[in-house]
């Protein structure tokens, strides 16, 4: 398995305020699955990649709970 470069600190600690879920770094060519319980409170929840520069490059989205 190749190691991701510059990944130190890219995965937020589990006790990060507001964090619903996180998963380990997925290296190029690998796949991963994350399961979590969606909030029941309606709203728009942001998800993003915390690997350096990825969020700025557009690796983000919104989860809408109606
Ligand atoms: Cu990314």
PDB file of the backbone (N, CA, C, O) and the ligand in Angstrom, with CONECT records:
HET     CU  A 101       1
ATOM      1  N   UNK A   1       0.834  -1.179   0.000  1.00  0.00           N
ATOM      2  CA  UNK A   1       0.000   0.000   0.000  1.00  0.00           C
ATOM      3  C   UNK A   1       0.881   1.245   0.000  1.00  0.00           C
ATOM      4  O   UNK A   1       1.800   1.350   0.813  1.00  0.00           O
ATOM      5  N   UNK A   2       0.615   2.180  -0.892  1.00  0.00           N
ATOM      6  CA  UNK A   2       1.357   3.435  -0.930  1.00  0.00           C
ATOM      7  C   UNK A   2       0.886   4.340   0.202  1.00  0.00           C
ATOM      8  O   UNK A   2      -0.294   4.353   0.552  1.00  0.00           O
ATOM      9  N   UNK A   3       1.803   5.081   0.758  1.00  0.00           N
ATOM     10  CA  UNK A   3       1.431   6.020   1.809  1.00  0.00           C
ATOM     11  C   UNK A   3       1.096   7.369   1.204  1.00  0.00           C
ATOM     12  O   UNK A   3       1.780   7.843   0.297  1.00  0.00           O
ATOM     13  N   UNK A   4       0.040   7.980   1.710  1.00  0.00           N
ATOM     14  CA  UNK A   4      -0.343   9.315   1.237  1.00  0.00           C
ATOM     15  C   UNK A   4       0.703  10.316   1.709  1.00  0.00           C
ATOM     16  O   UNK A   4       1.168  10.247   2.847  1.00  0.00           O
ATOM     17  N   UNK A   5       1.069  11.237   0.842  1.00  0.00           N
ATOM     18  CA  UNK A   5       2.034  12.263   1.210  1.00  0.00           C
ATOM     19  C   UNK A   5       1.319  13.409   1.903  1.00  0.00           C
ATOM     20  O   UNK A   5       0.163  13.701   1.598  1.00  0.00           O
ATOM     21  N   UNK A   6       2.000  14.055   2.831  1.00  0.00           N
ATOM     22  CA  UNK A   6       1.495  15.233   3.526  1.00  0.00           C
ATOM     23  C   UNK A   6       0.151  14.987   4.205  1.00  0.00           C
ATOM     24  O   UNK A   6      -0.689  15.884   4.282  1.00  0.00           O
ATOM     25  N   UNK A   7      -0.039  13.789   4.685  1.00  0.00           N
ATOM     26  CA  UNK A   7      -1.331  13.451   5.279  1.00  0.00           C
ATOM     27  C   UNK A   7      -1.383  13.720   6.779  1.00  0.00           C
ATOM     28  O   UNK A   7      -2.441  13.571   7.391  1.00  0.00           O
ATOM     29  N   UNK A   8      -0.271  14.109   7.377  1.00  0.00           N
ATOM     30  CA  UNK A   8      -0.265  14.333   8.820  1.00  0.00           C
ATOM     31  C   UNK A   8      -1.317  15.365   9.199  1.00  0.00           C
ATOM     32  O   UNK A   8      -1.331  16.475   8.668  1.00  0.00           O
ATOM     33  N   UNK A   9      -2.179  14.997  10.104  1.00  0.00           N
ATOM     34  CA  UNK A   9      -3.211  15.915  10.573  1.00  0.00           C
ATOM     35  C   UNK A   9      -4.393  16.063   9.642  1.00  0.00           C
ATOM     36  O   UNK A   9      -5.273  16.884   9.900  1.00  0.00           O
ATOM     37  N   UNK A  10      -4.444  15.291   8.562  1.00  0.00           N
ATOM     38  CA  UNK A  10      -5.531  15.445   7.597  1.00  0.00           C
ATOM     39  C   UNK A  10      -6.844  14.849   8.091  1.00  0.00           C
ATOM     40  O   UNK A  10      -7.915  15.252   7.639  1.00  0.00           O
ATOM     41  N   UNK A  11      -6.771  13.908   9.002  1.00  0.00           N
ATOM     42  CA  UNK A  11      -7.992  13.303   9.532  1.00  0.00           C
ATOM     43  C   UNK A  11      -8.275  13.947  10.890  1.00  0.00           C
ATOM     44  O   UNK A  11      -7.460  13.839  11.806  1.00  0.00           O
ATOM     45  N   UNK A  12      -9.419  14.613  11.027  1.00  0.00           N
ATOM     46  CA  UNK A  12      -9.705  15.292  12.286  1.00  0.00           C
ATOM     47  C   UNK A  12      -9.923  14.298  13.422  1.00  0.00           C
ATOM     48  O   UNK A  12     -10.412  13.191  13.197  1.00  0.00           O
ATOM     49  N   UNK A  13      -9.563  14.691  14.636  1.00  0.00           N
ATOM     50  CA  UNK A  13      -9.799  13.811  15.784  1.00  0.00           C
ATOM     51  C   UNK A  13     -11.298  13.559  15.961  1.00  0.00           C
ATOM     52  O   UNK A  13     -12.125  14.407  15.623  1.00  0.00           O
ATOM     53  N   UNK A  14     -11.631  12.396  16.489  1.00  0.00           N
ATOM     54  CA  UNK A  14     -13.039  12.015  16.650  1.00  0.00           C
ATOM     55  C   UNK A  14     -13.802  12.976  17.549  1.00  0.00           C
ATOM     56  O   UNK A  14     -15.024  13.083  17.441  1.00  0.00           O
ATOM     57  N   UNK A  15     -13.095  13.681  18.438  1.00  0.00           N
ATOM     58  CA  UNK A  15     -13.797  14.595  19.346  1.00  0.00           C
ATOM     59  C   UNK A  15     -13.873  16.027  18.805  1.00  0.00           C
ATOM     60  O   UNK A  15     -14.145  16.956  19.565  1.00  0.00           O
ATOM     61  N   UNK A  16     -13.641  16.213  17.518  1.00  0.00           N
ATOM     62  CA  UNK A  16     -13.741  17.536  16.903  1.00  0.00           C
ATOM     63  C   UNK A  16     -15.184  18.028  16.999  1.00  0.00           C
ATOM     64  O   UNK A  16     -16.093  17.325  16.557  1.00  0.00           O
ATOM     65  N   UNK A  17     -15.421  19.222  17.566  1.00  0.00           N
ATOM     66  CA  UNK A  17     -16.785  19.730  17.690  1.00  0.00           C
ATOM     67  C   UNK A  17     -17.494  19.782  16.327  1.00  0.00           C
ATOM     68  O   UNK A  17     -16.941  20.274  15.343  1.00  0.00           O
ATOM     69  N   UNK A  18     -18.708  19.272  16.293  1.00  0.00           N
ATOM     70  CA  UNK A  18     -19.511  19.300  15.080  1.00  0.00           C
ATOM     71  C   UNK A  18     -19.232  18.180  14.106  1.00  0.00           C
ATOM     72  O   UNK A  18     -19.939  18.039  13.108  1.00  0.00           O
ATOM     73  N   UNK A  19     -18.224  17.386  14.372  1.00  0.00           N
ATOM     74  CA  UNK A  19     -17.869  16.287  13.463  1.00  0.00           C
ATOM     75  C   UNK A  19     -18.869  15.140  13.607  1.00  0.00           C
ATOM     76  O   UNK A  19     -19.067  14.620  14.705  1.00  0.00           O
ATOM     77  N   UNK A  20     -19.493  14.750  12.504  1.00  0.00           N
ATOM     78  CA  UNK A  20     -20.435  13.631  12.514  1.00  0.00           C
ATOM     79  C   UNK A  20     -19.741  12.319  12.216  1.00  0.00           C
ATOM     80  O   UNK A  20     -20.105  11.283  12.773  1.00  0.00           O
ATOM     81  N   UNK A  21     -18.742  12.351  11.342  1.00  0.00           N
ATOM     82  CA  UNK A  21     -18.055  11.125  10.945  1.00  0.00           C
ATOM     83  C   UNK A  21     -16.747  11.488  10.265  1.00  0.00           C
ATOM     84  O   UNK A  21     -16.594  12.586   9.731  1.00  0.00           O
ATOM     85  N   UNK A  22     -15.818  10.564  10.291  1.00  0.00           N
ATOM     86  CA  UNK A  22     -14.544  10.736   9.595  1.00  0.00           C
ATOM     87  C   UNK A  22     -14.040   9.354   9.219  1.00  0.00           C
ATOM     88  O   UNK A  22     -14.429   8.347   9.811  1.00  0.00           O
ATOM     89  N   UNK A  23     -13.175   9.329   8.234  1.00  0.00           N
ATOM     90  CA  UNK A  23     -12.596   8.053   7.827  1.00  0.00           C
ATOM     91  C   UNK A  23     -11.118   8.247   7.531  1.00  0.00           C
ATOM     92  O   UNK A  23     -10.680   9.370   7.283  1.00  0.00           O
ATOM     93  N   UNK A  24     -10.351   7.178   7.552  1.00  0.00           N
ATOM     94  CA  UNK A  24      -8.925   7.292   7.276  1.00  0.00           C
ATOM     95  C   UNK A  24      -8.659   7.732   5.836  1.00  0.00           C
ATOM     96  O   UNK A  24      -9.555   7.703   4.992  1.00  0.00           O
ATOM     97  N   UNK A  25      -7.441   8.130   5.574  1.00  0.00           N
ATOM     98  CA  UNK A  25      -7.013   8.506   4.234  1.00  0.00           C
ATOM     99  C   UNK A  25      -7.204   7.326   3.277  1.00  0.00           C
ATOM    100  O   UNK A  25      -6.867   6.188   3.601  1.00  0.00           O
ATOM    101  N   UNK A  26      -7.741   7.616   2.113  1.00  0.00           N
ATOM    102  CA  UNK A  26      -7.870   6.620   1.050  1.00  0.00           C
ATOM    103  C   UNK A  26      -6.843   6.979  -0.016  1.00  0.00           C
ATOM    104  O   UNK A  26      -6.912   8.063  -0.596  1.00  0.00           O
ATOM    105  N   UNK A  27      -5.922   6.114  -0.274  1.00  0.00           N
ATOM    106  CA  UNK A  27      -4.851   6.388  -1.236  1.00  0.00           C
ATOM    107  C   UNK A  27      -5.334   6.194  -2.668  1.00  0.00           C
ATOM    108  O   UNK A  27      -6.326   5.504  -2.902  1.00  0.00           O
ATOM    109  N   UNK A  28      -4.633   6.805  -3.631  1.00  0.00           N
ATOM    110  CA  UNK A  28      -5.006   6.626  -5.036  1.00  0.00           C
ATOM    111  C   UNK A  28      -5.131   5.143  -5.397  1.00  0.00           C
ATOM    112  O   UNK A  28      -4.261   4.335  -5.069  1.00  0.00           O
ATOM    113  N   UNK A  29      -6.210   4.808  -6.066  1.00  0.00           N
ATOM    114  CA  UNK A  29      -6.440   3.436  -6.485  1.00  0.00           C
ATOM    115  C   UNK A  29      -7.172   2.586  -5.459  1.00  0.00           C
ATOM    116  O   UNK A  29      -7.591   1.468  -5.756  1.00  0.00           O
ATOM    117  N   UNK A  30      -7.325   3.117  -4.250  1.00  0.00           N
ATOM    118  CA  UNK A  30      -8.041   2.390  -3.209  1.00  0.00           C
ATOM    119  C   UNK A  30      -9.481   2.883  -3.138  1.00  0.00           C
ATOM    120  O   UNK A  30      -9.803   3.957  -3.646  1.00  0.00           O
ATOM    121  N   UNK A  31     -10.321   2.111  -2.522  1.00  0.00           N
ATOM    122  CA  UNK A  31     -11.692   2.542  -2.261  1.00  0.00           C
ATOM    123  C   UNK A  31     -11.967   2.441  -0.769  1.00  0.00           C
ATOM    124  O   UNK A  31     -11.280   1.727  -0.038  1.00  0.00           O
ATOM    125  N   UNK A  32     -12.970   3.160  -0.343  1.00  0.00           N
ATOM    126  CA  UNK A  32     -13.343   3.110   1.063  1.00  0.00           C
ATOM    127  C   UNK A  32     -14.834   3.320   1.210  1.00  0.00           C
ATOM    128  O   UNK A  32     -15.489   3.870   0.325  1.00  0.00           O
ATOM    129  N   UNK A  33     -15.348   2.887   2.310  1.00  0.00           N
ATOM    130  CA  UNK A  33     -16.762   3.054   2.616  1.00  0.00           C
ATOM    131  C   UNK A  33     -16.887   3.614   4.028  1.00  0.00           C
ATOM    132  O   UNK A  33     -16.193   3.181   4.948  1.00  0.00           O
ATOM    133  N   UNK A  34     -17.769   4.570   4.178  1.00  0.00           N
ATOM    134  CA  UNK A  34     -18.013   5.138   5.496  1.00  0.00           C
ATOM    135  C   UNK A  34     -19.507   5.052   5.758  1.00  0.00           C
ATOM    136  O   UNK A  34     -20.314   5.406   4.898  1.00  0.00           O
ATOM    137  N   UNK A  35     -19.866   4.596   6.912  1.00  0.00           N
ATOM    138  CA  UNK A  35     -21.265   4.504   7.317  1.00  0.00           C
ATOM    139  C   UNK A  35     -21.467   5.390   8.541  1.00  0.00           C
ATOM    140  O   UNK A  35     -20.673   5.363   9.482  1.00  0.00           O
ATOM    141  N   UNK A  36     -22.525   6.162   8.513  1.00  0.00           N
ATOM    142  CA  UNK A  36     -22.833   6.992   9.672  1.00  0.00           C
ATOM    143  C   UNK A  36     -24.346   7.200   9.724  1.00  0.00           C
ATOM    144  O   UNK A  36     -25.053   6.973   8.742  1.00  0.00           O
ATOM    145  N   UNK A  37     -24.815   7.626  10.862  1.00  0.00           N
ATOM    146  CA  UNK A  37     -26.226   7.931  11.026  1.00  0.00           C
ATOM    147  C   UNK A  37     -26.435   9.405  10.714  1.00  0.00           C
ATOM    148  O   UNK A  37     -25.845  10.279  11.349  1.00  0.00           O
ATOM    149  N   UNK A  38     -27.279   9.666   9.730  1.00  0.00           N
ATOM    150  CA  UNK A  38     -27.535  11.054   9.341  1.00  0.00           C
ATOM    151  C   UNK A  38     -28.278  11.772  10.456  1.00  0.00           C
ATOM    152  O   UNK A  38     -29.049  11.156  11.192  1.00  0.00           O
ATOM    153  N   UNK A  39     -28.049  13.058  10.577  1.00  0.00           N
ATOM    154  CA  UNK A  39     -28.787  13.817  11.590  1.00  0.00           C
ATOM    155  C   UNK A  39     -30.290  13.755  11.305  1.00  0.00           C
ATOM    156  O   UNK A  39     -30.694  13.664  10.146  1.00  0.00           O
ATOM    157  N   UNK A  40     -31.105  13.804  12.334  1.00  0.00           N
ATOM    158  CA  UNK A  40     -32.556  13.832  12.144  1.00  0.00           C
ATOM    159  C   UNK A  40     -33.068  15.265  12.059  1.00  0.00           C
ATOM    160  O   UNK A  40     -34.184  15.497  11.594  1.00  0.00           O
ATOM    161  N   UNK A  41     -32.277  16.213  12.498  1.00  0.00           N
ATOM    162  CA  UNK A  41     -32.662  17.627  12.430  1.00  0.00           C
ATOM    163  C   UNK A  41     -32.512  18.114  10.988  1.00  0.00           C
ATOM    164  O   UNK A  41     -31.428  18.027  10.413  1.00  0.00           O
ATOM    165  N   UNK A  42     -33.610  18.630  10.400  1.00  0.00           N
ATOM    166  CA  UNK A  42     -33.499  19.138   9.032  1.00  0.00           C
ATOM    167  C   UNK A  42     -32.430  20.228   8.925  1.00  0.00           C
ATOM    168  O   UNK A  42     -32.263  21.054   9.822  1.00  0.00           O
ATOM    169  N   UNK A  43     -31.735  20.201   7.834  1.00  0.00           N
ATOM    170  CA  UNK A  43     -30.704  21.206   7.604  1.00  0.00           C
ATOM    171  C   UNK A  43     -29.761  20.774   6.501  1.00  0.00           C
ATOM    172  O   UNK A  43     -29.908  19.704   5.911  1.00  0.00           O
ATOM    173  N   UNK A  44     -28.799  21.622   6.239  1.00  0.00           N
ATOM    174  CA  UNK A  44     -27.784  21.337   5.232  1.00  0.00           C
ATOM    175  C   UNK A  44     -26.468  21.100   5.954  1.00  0.00           C
ATOM    176  O   UNK A  44     -25.998  21.958   6.701  1.00  0.00           O
ATOM    177  N   UNK A  45     -25.892  19.967   5.734  1.00  0.00           N
ATOM    178  CA  UNK A  45     -24.660  19.567   6.402  1.00  0.00           C
ATOM    179  C   UNK A  45     -23.549  19.441   5.363  1.00  0.00           C
ATOM    180  O   UNK A  45     -23.704  18.771   4.342  1.00  0.00           O
ATOM    181  N   UNK A  46     -22.465  20.077   5.636  1.00  0.00           N
ATOM    182  CA  UNK A  46     -21.336  20.083   4.708  1.00  0.00           C
ATOM    183  C   UNK A  46     -20.473  18.847   4.936  1.00  0.00           C
ATOM    184  O   UNK A  46     -20.207  18.463   6.075  1.00  0.00           O
ATOM    185  N   UNK A  47     -20.041  18.231   3.840  1.00  0.00           N
ATOM    186  CA  UNK A  47     -19.004  17.196   3.954  1.00  0.00           C
ATOM    187  C   UNK A  47     -17.838  17.628   3.077  1.00  0.00           C
ATOM    188  O   UNK A  47     -18.028  18.284   2.052  1.00  0.00           O
ATOM    189  N   UNK A  48     -16.663  17.263   3.476  1.00  0.00           N
ATOM    190  CA  UNK A  48     -15.477  17.712   2.744  1.00  0.00           C
ATOM    191  C   UNK A  48     -14.296  16.797   2.985  1.00  0.00           C
ATOM    192  O   UNK A  48     -14.249  16.020   3.939  1.00  0.00           O
ATOM    193  N   UNK A  49     -13.358  16.924   2.089  1.00  0.00           N
ATOM    194  CA  UNK A  49     -12.091  16.230   2.228  1.00  0.00           C
ATOM    195  C   UNK A  49     -11.124  17.149   2.964  1.00  0.00           C
ATOM    196  O   UNK A  49     -10.918  18.295   2.565  1.00  0.00           O
ATOM    197  N   UNK A  50     -10.531  16.637   4.043  1.00  0.00           N
ATOM    198  CA  UNK A  50      -9.628  17.454   4.843  1.00  0.00           C
ATOM    199  C   UNK A  50      -8.163  17.263   4.467  1.00  0.00           C
ATOM    200  O   UNK A  50      -7.279  17.816   5.122  1.00  0.00           O
ATOM    201  N   UNK A  51      -7.899  16.486   3.422  1.00  0.00           N
ATOM    202  CA  UNK A  51      -6.508  16.355   2.954  1.00  0.00           C
ATOM    203  C   UNK A  51      -6.064  17.722   2.439  1.00  0.00           C
ATOM    204  O   UNK A  51      -6.831  18.401   1.756  1.00  0.00           O
ATOM    205  N   UNK A  52      -4.830  18.135   2.757  1.00  0.00           N
ATOM    206  CA  UNK A  52      -4.382  19.475   2.379  1.00  0.00           C
ATOM    207  C   UNK A  52      -4.665  19.819   0.917  1.00  0.00           C
ATOM    208  O   UNK A  52      -4.314  19.066   0.009  1.00  0.00           O
ATOM    209  N   UNK A  53      -5.299  20.960   0.711  1.00  0.00           N
ATOM    210  CA  UNK A  53      -5.614  21.559  -0.590  1.00  0.00           C
ATOM    211  C   UNK A  53      -6.807  20.915  -1.302  1.00  0.00           C
ATOM    212  O   UNK A  53      -7.257  21.446  -2.318  1.00  0.00           O
ATOM    213  N   UNK A  54      -7.319  19.826  -0.823  1.00  0.00           N
ATOM    214  CA  UNK A  54      -8.430  19.175  -1.523  1.00  0.00           C
ATOM    215  C   UNK A  54      -9.738  19.950  -1.395  1.00  0.00           C
ATOM    216  O   UNK A  54     -10.490  20.054  -2.364  1.00  0.00           O
ATOM    217  N   UNK A  55     -10.018  20.497  -0.208  1.00  0.00           N
ATOM    218  CA  UNK A  55     -11.243  21.287  -0.044  1.00  0.00           C
ATOM    219  C   UNK A  55     -11.204  22.490  -0.986  1.00  0.00           C
ATOM    220  O   UNK A  55     -12.191  22.790  -1.657  1.00  0.00           O
ATOM    221  N   UNK A  56     -10.073  23.172  -1.034  1.00  0.00           N
ATOM    222  CA  UNK A  56      -9.934  24.331  -1.931  1.00  0.00           C
ATOM    223  C   UNK A  56     -10.089  23.923  -3.385  1.00  0.00           C
ATOM    224  O   UNK A  56     -10.489  24.735  -4.220  1.00  0.00           O
ATOM    225  N   UNK A  57      -9.778  22.679  -3.693  1.00  0.00           N
ATOM    226  CA  UNK A  57      -9.916  22.176  -5.052  1.00  0.00           C
ATOM    227  C   UNK A  57     -11.314  21.670  -5.369  1.00  0.00           C
ATOM    228  O   UNK A  57     -11.571  21.198  -6.476  1.00  0.00           O
ATOM    229  N   UNK A  58     -12.213  21.766  -4.404  1.00  0.00           N
ATOM    230  CA  UNK A  58     -13.599  21.424  -4.671  1.00  0.00           C
ATOM    231  C   UNK A  58     -14.075  20.097  -4.124  1.00  0.00           C
ATOM    232  O   UNK A  58     -15.200  19.685  -4.408  1.00  0.00           O
ATOM    233  N   UNK A  59     -13.244  19.412  -3.341  1.00  0.00           N
ATOM    234  CA  UNK A  59     -13.696  18.119  -2.793  1.00  0.00           C
ATOM    235  C   UNK A  59     -14.565  18.371  -1.574  1.00  0.00           C
ATOM    236  O   UNK A  59     -14.127  18.231  -0.433  1.00  0.00           O
ATOM    237  N   UNK A  60     -15.804  18.746  -1.845  1.00  0.00           N
ATOM    238  CA  UNK A  60     -16.770  19.042  -0.796  1.00  0.00           C
ATOM    239  C   UNK A  60     -18.163  18.909  -1.360  1.00  0.00           C
ATOM    240  O   UNK A  60     -18.351  18.885  -2.576  1.00  0.00           O
ATOM    241  N   UNK A  61     -19.123  18.826  -0.491  1.00  0.00           N
ATOM    242  CA  UNK A  61     -20.514  18.742  -0.924  1.00  0.00           C
ATOM    243  C   UNK A  61     -21.436  19.031   0.233  1.00  0.00           C
ATOM    244  O   UNK A  61     -20.997  19.408   1.319  1.00  0.00           O
ATOM    245  N   UNK A  62     -22.719  18.850  -0.011  1.00  0.00           N
ATOM    246  CA  UNK A  62     -23.720  19.098   1.017  1.00  0.00           C
ATOM    247  C   UNK A  62     -24.633  17.887   1.144  1.00  0.00           C
ATOM    248  O   UNK A  62     -25.026  17.274   0.151  1.00  0.00           O
ATOM    249  N   UNK A  63     -24.956  17.561   2.373  1.00  0.00           N
ATOM    250  CA  UNK A  63     -25.951  16.551   2.684  1.00  0.00           C
ATOM    251  C   UNK A  63     -27.168  17.320   3.193  1.00  0.00           C
ATOM    252  O   UNK A  63     -27.085  18.034   4.191  1.00  0.00           O
ATOM    253  N   UNK A  64     -28.300  17.169   2.499  1.00  0.00           N
ATOM    254  CA  UNK A  64     -29.511  17.897   2.884  1.00  0.00           C
ATOM    255  C   UNK A  64     -30.465  16.926   3.564  1.00  0.00           C
ATOM    256  O   UNK A  64     -30.837  15.897   3.000  1.00  0.00           O
ATOM    257  N   UNK A  65     -30.852  17.274   4.782  1.00  0.00           N
ATOM    258  CA  UNK A  65     -31.841  16.500   5.522  1.00  0.00           C
ATOM    259  C   UNK A  65     -33.129  17.325   5.547  1.00  0.00           C
ATOM    260  O   UNK A  65     -33.146  18.449   6.048  1.00  0.00           O
ATOM    261  N   UNK A  66     -34.203  16.754   5.003  1.00  0.00           N
ATOM    262  CA  UNK A  66     -35.485  17.467   4.967  1.00  0.00           C
ATOM    263  C   UNK A  66     -36.411  16.990   6.069  1.00  0.00           C
ATOM    264  O   UNK A  66     -37.533  17.482   6.187  1.00  0.00           O
TER     265      UNK A  66
HETATM  266 CU    CU A 101      -9.449  14.677  -1.114  1.00  0.00          CU
END
